[in-house]
Amino acid sequence: MTGLMCASIVGCEKESQNDPDVSENGNISESEGASGNGELKGEITFSTWGSLDEKKVNEEVIRAFEEKYPGTKINLEFIPEKYREKIDTMFLGGNAPDVIYGHPHYFAAWAEQGLIMDLSERFEAESDFYMSDKFATNMYDSFKYEGKSIATINGHDTFLLYYNKDLFDKAGVEYPTDEWTWDESYLCELDSVVGDGDHGVTMTRGWRAAKEALVDCNGVISEKFAAMGQAMMVNMGGAIGPIFGMLFKTFAKETEGKKTLNLATSALMFHEGLRKVKMTADVKEGQKTLVDALSPAVNSLAESSANGIDLKQAFEIAAECAERGAQATVDMMAKKGRTRFLKEKSLGYRDAGASSMAIIIRSMSDFLNNM
């Protein structure tokens, strides 16, 4: 059972008024980027994390680069622990590295704050970026923000899942199977911190039931949503089953009589779904629940509809908003569910429900893009 974690390199956006070597549009000026004869020159700082072996590899890469471009100097910032926190602190202090090695979860937040460069023009100008033997080009879409390319990708890692059979036996829990997905194990991991550790399994069970319900449903859009909602409500159990069941049944009600889905209808059904969830579960934004991912996505869809954005792009933006909303729960104290009893101890952990909501909206976006 493996999952992939992509790692990328991004360029920091610098403030031109504070750096004489950066032009008004954020590009490196001729005095730092290239000499009059086109030779690359200048000095940059490159940050990375990892093991000592990875540090050694990066040092070898830097030596090779400096040999190829004698006018350059690369300063390696090796940060083996609390990497994200330290980079964020460096951003706040105005001394972030020029080139940052990072995880895809980080980039949307940095891009939203205008902290990293838009690399779209460079992608268009440099055909090397699209050479699959040099870059993991099949993952580029995961590293875009509002349609802009914000990172190149130098590779990905493989994760292995280990588990203790004795502990599973003692708890009476089934062993992980080859059908486990990365999202399932990821959600279980999130839920294990402050919950029962079964959220991923519950979500998988619900969605498999929803998929089976669609096989037997030959009706219109609203009937398909209703069948999905009923299947999730019956098979997911706990508190999350009725919530997701109600959400999709609300989708069904708002699409009655519709043969196709456009952005206006999608925005409306998500708006009503959010309203119903908040009212029925007596929950609101900021309480560390799935609403914290759903609400920004709903607002985004409404804004995109008002601005005439096409359906695919609207869901791309909504997925980014949902992901940022889920990530924001890290700094929230739980106010609902059993987790609320942990009080301050619930701080510092990402909410599993918000994360599953973000995954669902991302999956919708991916489906539209693959049509």
PyMOL commands that set and color helices and strands:
alter all, ss='L'
color gray80, all
select helices_A, chain A and resi 30-33+52-68+83-92+104-112+120-125+127-130+137-143+165-171+182-194+199-215+221-236+240-254+263-281+291-306+311-331+338-346+352-369
alter helices_A, ss='H'
color red, helices_A
select strands_A, chain A and resi 2-11+41-48+71-78+99-102+144-145+148-149+152-160
alter strands_A, ss='S'
color yellow, strands_A
deselect
rebuild
show_as cartoon
